[in-house]
């Protein structure tokens, strides 16, 4: 059985840290820095969630050919300019 101190540590520091690292990896950001920031200050989970990616991330985000904004990989049309996007295999 887990001691309450370990459970508290897991829920307050480890879970937000891992979640922040996953979100950072999906947005082509520094995984270590965002994991550390999210573990110490969980409010940074919201910051990284709403942050735009730095570059295209295969399977996650791609750049629209019309306006240059980043859109989710599976979107068929850009939500900013409405241009149809080519499908990726």
C-alpha positions as CSV (number, residue, x, y, z in Angstrom):
1,X,0.0,0.0,0.0
2,X,1.3,3.5,-0.9
3,X,2.0,5.9,1.8
4,X,0.1,9.2,1.6
5,X,3.3,11.2,1.2
6,X,4.2,9.2,-1.9
7,X,0.7,9.6,-3.3
8,X,0.8,13.3,-2.7
9,X,4.2,13.6,-4.4
10,X,3.0,11.6,-7.4
11,X,-0.2,13.5,-7.9
12,X,1.2,17.0,-7.3
13,X,4.6,16.8,-9.0
14,X,5.0,13.7,-11.2
15,X,1.6,13.7,-13.1
16,X,1.8,17.4,-14.1
17,X,5.5,17.0,-15.0
18,X,4.9,14.1,-17.3
19,X,1.8,15.7,-18.8
20,X,3.8,18.9,-19.5
21,X,6.5,16.9,-21.1
22,X,4.1,15.2,-23.4
23,X,2.4,18.4,-24.4
24,X,5.8,20.0,-25.1
25,X,7.0,17.1,-27.3
26,X,3.8,17.4,-29.3
27,X,4.5,21.1,-29.9
28,X,8.2,20.8,-30.7
29,X,9.3,22.5,-27.4
30,X,12.0,21.6,-24.9
31,X,10.6,18.6,-23.1
32,X,12.9,18.8,-20.0
33,X,12.2,22.5,-19.4
34,X,8.5,22.3,-19.8
35,X,8.3,19.1,-17.6
36,X,10.2,20.8,-14.9
37,X,8.1,24.0,-15.1
38,X,4.9,21.9,-15.1
39,X,6.0,19.8,-12.1
40,X,6.8,22.8,-10.0
41,X,4.1,25.2,-11.3
42,X,1.2,23.2,-12.7
43,X,-0.4,26.4,-14.2
44,X,2.2,26.0,-17.0
45,X,0.2,23.1,-18.3
46,X,-2.3,25.7,-19.5
47,X,0.4,27.8,-21.0
48,X,1.9,24.9,-23.0
49,X,-1.5,23.6,-24.0
50,X,-2.4,26.9,-25.7
51,X,1.1,27.6,-27.1
52,X,1.5,27.2,-30.8
53,X,4.2,24.8,-32.0
54,X,7.6,26.0,-33.2
55,X,7.6,23.9,-36.3
56,X,5.6,21.1,-38.0
57,X,5.4,18.0,-35.9
58,X,4.7,14.8,-37.8
59,X,1.3,13.4,-36.9
60,X,0.4,16.4,-34.6
61,X,0.6,19.8,-36.3
62,X,1.3,21.1,-39.8
63,X,1.6,24.5,-41.5
64,X,-1.2,25.7,-43.7
65,X,-0.1,26.4,-47.3
66,X,-2.3,29.5,-47.5
67,X,-1.9,31.5,-44.4
68,X,1.0,29.8,-42.6
69,X,-0.8,29.0,-39.4
70,X,-0.3,25.7,-37.6
71,X,-3.3,23.4,-37.8
72,X,-3.9,19.9,-36.4
73,X,-2.5,17.2,-38.7
74,X,-5.8,15.5,-39.6
75,X,-7.7,18.7,-40.4
76,X,-8.9,18.8,-44.0
77,X,-9.4,22.6,-44.2
78,X,-7.6,25.4,-42.4
79,X,-9.7,27.0,-39.7
80,X,-8.1,30.3,-40.2
81,X,-8.3,30.8,-44.0
82,X,-10.6,27.9,-45.1
83,X,-8.1,26.6,-47.6
84,X,-8.4,22.8,-48.3
85,X,-5.3,20.9,-47.1
86,X,-3.7,18.0,-48.9
87,X,-4.1,14.6,-47.2
88,X,-1.0,12.8,-45.8
89,X,-0.7,9.1,-46.0
